C-alpha cells in the first residue's frame, strides 16, 4: 500500500477515538466512531484473499449496523429533549438501544460472534488494533453515560461475556481466536464494574492493552498463528520461551503479576456493592481463562514436537526479528503490581 495512504489511514484511526473521547456532543462521538470504522477497512482487505475479504465484510456489516442503531437513538433523543447529549430525562429504551449498539461494537456477548471470526481472518498487527485501540471509543461513550445505564442489563452483559469468553476459548488451537475470546472476557470484566466505578474500568482497559500488546508482538515476531507453531519457539527463538509464559499468566490474572490488579480491584469494588454471587461466578470463570493460557504456556516451554535434524538447526541459522519495545512492554505487563496503591488512589 502507498506510504502516504497508510499515513492517512493510521492518522484517521488515531483521531477517531480522540474525537469521541474529547466530545460532549453525541453526534461528534458518532462521527469519531465512523472515522474509526471507515479507516480500518482498507487494512482488513490489504492482503487480498477470500478470508480477509470475508472478515472485512463481517466487520463492516456488524459495525455499520451498530452505528445505525446508535444514530437512531441519538436522533430520537434529540427529537424528544432537544439535546445532543443523554440526560436524566432520556427514555430508558433509548439508553438500552445505545448500550446494545456499543456492545456490538465492543464484541460483548451475546453480540460477540463476529469478533473471533474477524480476528482469525486478518493479519496479527490488524488484529491487535481491533482488540485494543478500537475498544477505546465505545468504552469512552459508555463511561460518559454510565450513571444513566440500567445496572441489571450491564451486569447481565458482563457475566455473559465472561462466561462465553472463557468457555469459547477452551477448544481453540488458533492463537488469534484465543486472543479474541480473551478480549471478550476482559471486556466483560470492564463492563461489570462500569455502573459502580468507571475509573476502575479505565484502569482495567489500560492494563489489558499493556498486556495484549507484548503478547501480539511476540506472535508477530515469530508469525505464530497456531499452538503448533508456538511449540517450535524453543528452536527458532528460545528467548520467547522466557517472555511468553509471564505475559500469559498476567493475562490470566495470577498474582503477583500486573494482570491480577484489575481483577483484584474489580472484585473488591463489587463486594462493596453487595454482589457476592456475581463476584464468585466471575472468579470461577477466570479459572477457565487460565486453563487455555496454561495450554499455550505448556506448548511454548514444556513440549518438544518431533522434528528432523535439519529443523533442529534453525536456532543457529535463523536471524529472528528484534523489537526494541518488547522488553519494556514485557516488564510493564508483568511487574507493575507494586504500583497498585498509587494507581487506585
C-alpha positions in Angstrom: 0.0 0.0 0.0 1.1 3.5 -0.8 3.0 5.0 2.3 1.0 8.3 2.1 -2.2 6.3 2.1 -1.0 4.3 5.1 -0.2 7.5 7.0 -3.6 8.9 6.3 -5.3 5.7 7.3 -3.4 5.4 10.6 -3.9 9.1 11.3 -7.7 8.7 10.9 -7.7 5.6 13.1 -5.8 7.5 15.7 -8.1 10.6 15.5 -11.4 8.7 15.7 -11.2 7.7 19.4 -9.6 11.1 20.2 -12.6 12.9 18.7 -15.0 10.6 20.5 -13.3 11.0 23.9 -13.0 14.8 23.7 -16.6 15.4 22.6 -19.6 16.2 24.8 -21.8 16.0 21.7 -23.2 12.6 20.8 -23.2 13.4 17.1 -19.5 14.2 17.2 -18.9 11.0 19.2 -20.7 9.1 16.4 -18.5 10.8 13.8 -15.4 9.6 15.7 -16.7 6.0 15.6 -17.4 6.2 11.9 -13.9 7.6 11.2 -12.5 4.5 13.0 -14.8 2.1 11.1 -14.1 3.5 7.6 -10.3 3.9 8.1 -9.7 0.3 9.2 -11.5 -1.4 6.4 -8.6 -0.9 3.9 -6.2 -2.5 6.4 -8.5 -5.5 6.7 -8.5 -6.1 2.9 -4.9 -5.2 2.3 -4.0 -8.8 1.7 -6.4 -9.9 -1.0 -7.6 -13.4 -0.2 -11.1 -14.8 0.5 -10.6 -15.0 4.2 -9.6 -11.3 4.7 -12.4 -10.2 2.4 -14.9 -12.2 4.5 -13.5 -10.8 7.7 -13.7 -7.2 6.3 -17.3 -7.8 5.2 -18.4 -9.2 8.6 -16.7 -6.4 10.4 -18.2 -3.7 8.2 -21.8 -5.1 8.4 -21.7 -5.5 12.1 -20.1 -2.1 12.9 -22.4 -0.3 10.4 -25.4 -1.9 11.9 -24.3 -0.8 15.4 -23.6 2.7 14.2 -27.0 2.9 12.6 -28.7 1.8 15.8 -26.6 4.3 17.8 -27.5 7.2 15.4 -31.2 6.2 15.7 -31.0 6.6 19.5 -29.2 9.9 19.2 -31.7 11.4 16.8 -34.7 10.2 18.8 -33.2 11.7 21.9 -32.7 15.0 20.2 -36.3 14.9 18.9 -37.6 14.3 22.5 -35.3 16.6 24.5 -33.7 18.9 22.0 -30.3 18.0 23.3 -27.3 16.2 21.7 -26.4 14.5 25.0 -28.2 12.0 27.1 -29.8 13.4 30.2 -31.7 12.1 33.3 -35.0 12.6 31.3 -33.8 10.4 28.4 -36.1 7.5 27.7 -34.8 4.2 29.1 -35.5 2.5 25.8 -33.1 4.8 24.0 -30.4 4.2 26.7 -30.8 0.4 26.3 -30.6 0.8 22.5 -27.4 2.7 22.9 -26.0 0.1 25.2 -26.8 -2.6 22.7 -25.2 -0.8 19.8 -22.0 -0.1 21.8 -22.0 -3.7 23.0 -22.0 -4.8 19.4 -19.0 -2.5 18.7 -17.1 -3.9 21.7 -17.9 -7.5 20.9 -19.7 -8.2 24.2 -21.8 -11.3 24.4 -24.3 -12.1 23.0 -23.2 -9.8 20.2 -19.7 -11.4 20.1 -20.0 -13.8 17.1 -18.2 -11.5 14.7 -15.1 -10.9 16.8 -13.3 -14.3 16.7 -14.1 -14.8 13.0 -12.9 -11.4 12.0 -9.7 -11.6 14.2 -8.9 -15.1 12.7 -9.2 -13.8 9.1 -6.8 -10.8 9.3 -3.1 -10.3 9.9 -1.8 -10.2 13.5 -1.0 -6.4 13.5 -4.5 -5.5 12.4 -6.0 -7.9 14.9 -4.0 -6.0 17.6 -5.7 -2.7 16.5 -9.2 -4.3 16.6 -8.7 -5.8 20.0 -7.1 -2.8 21.7 -7.4 0.7 20.0 -10.9 0.1 18.5 -12.3 -0.6 22.0 -11.4 2.8 23.4 -14.1 4.9 21.6 -17.1 2.8 22.5 -15.9 2.4 26.1 -15.4 6.2 26.4 -19.1 6.8 25.5 -20.2 4.2 28.0 -18.1 5.8 30.6 -19.7 9.2 30.0 -23.2 7.8 30.3 -22.6 5.2 33.0 -24.9 6.8 35.5 -27.9 6.6 33.2 -27.5 2.9 32.3 -29.5 0.1 33.8 -27.1 -1.8 36.1 -29.0 -5.1 35.7 -28.6 -5.1 31.9 -25.0 -4.1 32.2 -24.2 -6.9 34.7 -26.0 -9.4 32.5 -23.9 -8.5 29.5 -20.8 -8.6 31.7 -21.4 -12.1 33.1 -22.4 -13.5 29.7 -19.2 -12.1 28.1 -17.0 -13.5 30.9 -18.7 -16.9 30.6 -18.7 -17.1 26.8 -15.2 -15.7 26.5 -13.8 -18.3 28.9 -15.9 -21.2 27.5 -15.3 -20.4 23.9 -11.5 -20.3 24.2 -11.2 -23.7 25.7 -11.1 -25.8 22.4 -9.3 -23.3 20.2 -6.0 -24.0 18.6 -5.6 -20.7 16.7 -3.8 -18.0 18.7 -5.8 -15.2 17.1 -9.1 -16.8 18.2 -7.7 -17.4 21.7 -6.8 -13.7 22.0 -10.2 -12.7 20.6 -12.0 -14.8 23.3 -9.6 -13.4 25.8 -10.7 -9.9 24.7 -14.4 -10.8 25.2 -13.7 -11.9 28.7 -11.7 -8.8 29.6 -14.4 -6.6 28.2 -16.8 -8.4 30.5 -14.7 -7.5 33.5 -14.5 -3.9 32.4 -18.3 -3.6 31.9 -19.1 -5.4 35.2 -17.6 -2.6 37.2 -18.8 0.3 35.0 -22.0 1.2 36.8 -20.2 1.4 40.2 -16.8 2.8 39.4 -15.9 3.8 35.8 -12.3 4.8 36.9 -11.6 1.1 37.5 -13.0 0.3 34.1 -10.4 2.7 32.6 -7.7 1.1 34.7 -8.8 -2.3 33.5 -8.7 -1.2 29.9 -5.2 0.3 30.3 -3.7 -2.8 31.8 -5.5 -5.0 29.3 -3.8 -3.0 26.5 -0.5 -3.2 28.2 -0.7 -7.0 28.4 -2.1 -7.6 24.9 0.4 -5.5 23.0 3.5 -7.5 24.1 1.7 -10.8 23.5 0.8 -9.8 19.9 4.4 -8.5 19.4 5.8 -11.9 20.3 3.3 -13.6 18.0 4.2 -11.2 15.1 7.9 -11.7 15.6 7.5 -15.4 15.1 4.4 -15.3 12.9 2.8 -17.8 15.3 -0.8 -18.2 14.3 -1.5 -21.6 16.0 -0.5 -23.6 19.1 1.6 -25.9 16.9 3.7 -23.0 15.6 4.2 -21.7 19.2 5.6 -25.1 20.2 8.6 -24.6 17.8 9.7 -21.4 19.6 12.3 -23.4 21.6 14.0 -24.0 18.3 13.5 -20.7 16.4 13.7 -18.0 19.2 14.5 -19.6 22.6 14.2 -16.2 24.3 10.5 -16.2 23.6 10.2 -19.2 25.9 11.1 -16.9 28.8 8.9 -13.9 27.7 5.6 -15.6 26.7 4.7 -17.5 30.0 4.8 -14.5 32.3 2.7 -12.4 29.8 0.1 -15.2 29.6 0.0 -15.7 33.3 -0.5 -12.0 33.7 -3.4 -12.1 31.2 -4.9 -14.9 33.3 -4.7 -12.7 36.4 -2.3 -14.6 38.5 -0.7 -12.8 41.5 1.8 -11.2 41.8 1.7 -10.2 38.2 0.2 -7.0 36.8 -2.9 -8.7 35.4 -4.0 -9.5 39.0 -4.6 -5.8 39.7 -7.7 -5.2 37.7 -9.4 -8.4 38.9 -8.4 -7.6 42.5 -9.9 -4.1 42.5 -12.9 -5.2 40.5 -13.8 -7.9 42.9 -13.2 -5.6 45.9 -15.5 -2.9 44.4 -18.2 -5.4 43.5 -18.2 -6.9 47.1 -18.5 -3.3 48.5 -21.7 -3.0 46.3 -23.2 -6.3 47.6 -22.6 -8.5 44.6 -21.1 -11.6 46.2 -22.8 -14.2 43.8 -21.7 -12.2 40.7 -18.2 -11.9 42.1 -17.9 -15.6 42.8 -19.1 -16.5 39.4 -16.6 -14.2 37.7 -13.7 -15.6 39.8 -14.6 -19.1 38.8 -14.9 -18.2 35.1 -11.4 -16.7 35.4 -10.1 -20.2 36.1 -11.3 -21.3 32.6 -9.3 -18.5 31.0 -6.3 -19.5 33.0 -6.7 -23.0 31.6 -6.3 -22.1 27.9 -3.5 -19.7 28.8 -1.8 -22.6 30.5 -2.2 -24.6 27.4 -0.2 -22.0 25.5 2.5 -22.0 28.2 2.7 -25.8 28.1 3.1 -25.7 24.3 5.7 -23.0 24.4 8.0 -24.2 27.1 7.2 -27.8 28.1 6.8 -29.7 24.8 9.2 -30.6 22.1 7.4 -31.8 18.9 9.2 -34.5 16.8 11.4 -32.7 14.3 14.1 -33.8 11.9 17.7 -32.9 12.3 17.7 -30.0 9.8 14.9 -28.2 11.6 16.8 -28.5 14.9 19.5 -26.3 13.4 17.0 -23.4 12.9 18.2 -21.6 16.0 21.7 -21.5 14.6 20.7 -20.4 11.1 17.8 -18.1 11.5 18.0 -14.4 12.3 14.9 -13.6 14.3 13.4 -10.1 14.2 14.1 -7.8 17.1 11.6 -5.4 18.6 13.2 -2.9 20.9 9.9 -2.2 22.8 9.3 -5.8 23.7 11.5 -6.0 26.8 10.0 -2.8 28.2 6.4 -3.9 27.4 7.0 -7.3 29.0 8.2 -5.7 32.2 5.3 -3.3 32.3 2.8 -6.0 31.6 4.0 -8.3 34.4 5.8 -6.4 37.2 3.8 -3.2 37.9 1.6 -4.6 40.6 3.7 -2.8 43.4 2.4 0.4 41.9 -1.2 -0.5 42.6 -1.7 1.8 45.7 -0.7 4.8 43.5 -2.9 3.6 40.6 -6.0 3.0 42.8 -5.8 6.3 44.8 
